[in-house]
Amino acid sequence: METINTIGRRKTSVARLYMQPGNGDINVNGKAVADYFNSDVLEIIVKQPLNIVDQVTSFDIKVNVDGGGPKGQAEAIRLAISRALCEVDAENRPPLKKEGFLTRDPRMVERKKPGRRKARRSFQFSKR
């Protein structure tokens, strides 16, 4: 099996993933996943799809991620890993679909409007 290339997005984060058979190493932007994400929760988010299909030590994963914050990046990586696991074996699709890992979350930050302080917040009204 050759390298599988997938992409995952969340908010403004874009994760490009390269997955090949190996022993379970996950590198994000050239660092180990534990070093890149300083929070255990974000590391768990990244590894969720692998835990569901019981293939934590089956693949070496290299990810290039940019844009957004740590949480958006972790969820973008989760989507990319889920898509790659579906390419490896079609049997992986139903459990991942049931958990909602194959759905691209469309929620984005609303843009700022003219005449407003933020997207919806008005400037402070002064009566006098």
Contacts in CASP RR format, 6 or more apart in sequence:
PFRMAT RR
TARGET T0000
AUTHOR 0000-0000-0000
METHOD contacts of the structure
MODEL  1
METINTIGRRKTSVARLYMQPGNGDINVNGKAVADYFNSDVLEIIVKQPL
NIVDQVTSFDIKVNVDGGGPKGQAEAIRLAISRALCEVDAENRPPLKKEG
FLTRDPRMVERKKPGRRKARRSFQFSKR
1 20 0 8 1.000
1 21 0 8 1.000
1 88 0 8 1.000
2 20 0 8 1.000
3 18 0 8 1.000
3 19 0 8 1.000
3 20 0 8 1.000
4 17 0 8 1.000
4 18 0 8 1.000
4 19 0 8 1.000
4 20 0 8 1.000
4 84 0 8 1.000
4 87 0 8 1.000
4 88 0 8 1.000
5 16 0 8 1.000
5 17 0 8 1.000
5 18 0 8 1.000
6 16 0 8 1.000
6 17 0 8 1.000
6 19 0 8 1.000
6 80 0 8 1.000
6 81 0 8 1.000
6 83 0 8 1.000
6 84 0 8 1.000
6 87 0 8 1.000
7 14 0 8 1.000
7 15 0 8 1.000
7 16 0 8 1.000
7 17 0 8 1.000
7 80 0 8 1.000
7 83 0 8 1.000
8 14 0 8 1.000
8 15 0 8 1.000
8 16 0 8 1.000
8 17 0 8 1.000
8 76 0 8 1.000
8 77 0 8 1.000
8 79 0 8 1.000
8 80 0 8 1.000
8 83 0 8 1.000
8 104 0 8 1.000
9 15 0 8 1.000
9 76 0 8 1.000
9 79 0 8 1.000
9 104 0 8 1.000
10 72 0 8 1.000
10 73 0 8 1.000
10 75 0 8 1.000
10 76 0 8 1.000
10 79 0 8 1.000
10 104 0 8 1.000
10 105 0 8 1.000
11 68 0 8 1.000
11 69 0 8 1.000
11 72 0 8 1.000
11 105 0 8 1.000
11 107 0 8 1.000
11 108 0 8 1.000
11 109 0 8 1.000
12 67 0 8 1.000
12 68 0 8 1.000
12 108 0 8 1.000
12 109 0 8 1.000
13 65 0 8 1.000
13 66 0 8 1.000
13 67 0 8 1.000
13 68 0 8 1.000
13 69 0 8 1.000
13 72 0 8 1.000
13 73 0 8 1.000
13 75 0 8 1.000
13 76 0 8 1.000
14 65 0 8 1.000
14 66 0 8 1.000
14 67 0 8 1.000
14 76 0 8 1.000
15 63 0 8 1.000
15 64 0 8 1.000
15 65 0 8 1.000
15 73 0 8 1.000
15 76 0 8 1.000
15 77 0 8 1.000
15 79 0 8 1.000
15 80 0 8 1.000
16 63 0 8 1.000
16 64 0 8 1.000
16 65 0 8 1.000
16 80 0 8 1.000
17 61 0 8 1.000
17 62 0 8 1.000
17 63 0 8 1.000
17 77 0 8 1.000
17 80 0 8 1.000
17 81 0 8 1.000
17 83 0 8 1.000
17 84 0 8 1.000
18 61 0 8 1.000
18 62 0 8 1.000
18 63 0 8 1.000
19 59 0 8 1.000
19 60 0 8 1.000
19 61 0 8 1.000
19 62 0 8 1.000
19 81 0 8 1.000
19 84 0 8 1.000
19 88 0 8 1.000
20 59 0 8 1.000
20 60 0 8 1.000
21 58 0 8 1.000
21 59 0 8 1.000
21 60 0 8 1.000
22 57 0 8 1.000
22 58 0 8 1.000
22 59 0 8 1.000
22 60 0 8 1.000
23 57 0 8 1.000
23 60 0 8 1.000
24 56 0 8 1.000
24 57 0 8 1.000
24 58 0 8 1.000
24 59 0 8 1.000
24 60 0 8 1.000
24 61 0 8 1.000
25 32 0 8 1.000
25 60 0 8 1.000
25 61 0 8 1.000
26 32 0 8 1.000
26 33 0 8 1.000
26 46 0 8 1.000
26 47 0 8 1.000
26 60 0 8 1.000
26 61 0 8 1.000
26 63 0 8 1.000
27 33 0 8 1.000
27 61 0 8 1.000
27 62 0 8 1.000
27 63 0 8 1.000
28 36 0 8 1.000
28 37 0 8 1.000
28 46 0 8 1.000
28 63 0 8 1.000
28 65 0 8 1.000
28 73 0 8 1.000
28 77 0 8 1.000
29 36 0 8 1.000
29 63 0 8 1.000
29 64 0 8 1.000
29 65 0 8 1.000
30 36 0 8 1.000
30 62 0 8 1.000
33 43 0 8 1.000
33 46 0 8 1.000
33 47 0 8 1.000
34 43 0 8 1.000
37 43 0 8 1.000
37 46 0 8 1.000
37 70 0 8 1.000
37 74 0 8 1.000
39 70 0 8 1.000
42 70 0 8 1.000
42 71 0 8 1.000
42 74 0 8 1.000
43 74 0 8 1.000
45 71 0 8 1.000
45 74 0 8 1.000
45 75 0 8 1.000
45 78 0 8 1.000
46 74 0 8 1.000
46 77 0 8 1.000
46 78 0 8 1.000
46 81 0 8 1.000
47 56 0 8 1.000
48 78 0 8 1.000
48 99 0 8 1.000
48 101 0 8 1.000
49 78 0 8 1.000
49 81 0 8 1.000
49 82 0 8 1.000
49 85 0 8 1.000
49 96 0 8 1.000
49 99 0 8 1.000
49 101 0 8 1.000
50 56 0 8 1.000
50 58 0 8 1.000
50 59 0 8 1.000
50 81 0 8 1.000
50 85 0 8 1.000
52 95 0 8 1.000
52 96 0 8 1.000
52 99 0 8 1.000
52 101 0 8 1.000
53 85 0 8 1.000
53 92 0 8 1.000
53 95 0 8 1.000
53 96 0 8 1.000
55 85 0 8 1.000
59 84 0 8 1.000
59 88 0 8 1.000
61 81 0 8 1.000
61 84 0 8 1.000
63 77 0 8 1.000
63 80 0 8 1.000
65 73 0 8 1.000
65 76 0 8 1.000
65 77 0 8 1.000
67 73 0 8 1.000
75 105 0 8 1.000
78 101 0 8 1.000
79 101 0 8 1.000
79 102 0 8 1.000
79 104 0 8 1.000
82 96 0 8 1.000
82 101 0 8 1.000
82 102 0 8 1.000
83 102 0 8 1.000
85 92 0 8 1.000
85 96 0 8 1.000
86 92 0 8 1.000
86 93 0 8 1.000
86 96 0 8 1.000
86 102 0 8 1.000
93 102 0 8 1.000
96 102 0 8 1.000
109 119 0 8 1.000
110 119 0 8 1.000
110 120 0 8 1.000
111 119 0 8 1.000
112 118 0 8 1.000
112 119 0 8 1.000
113 119 0 8 1.000
113 120 0 8 1.000
115 123 0 8 1.000
116 122 0 8 1.000
116 123 0 8 1.000
117 123 0 8 1.000
END
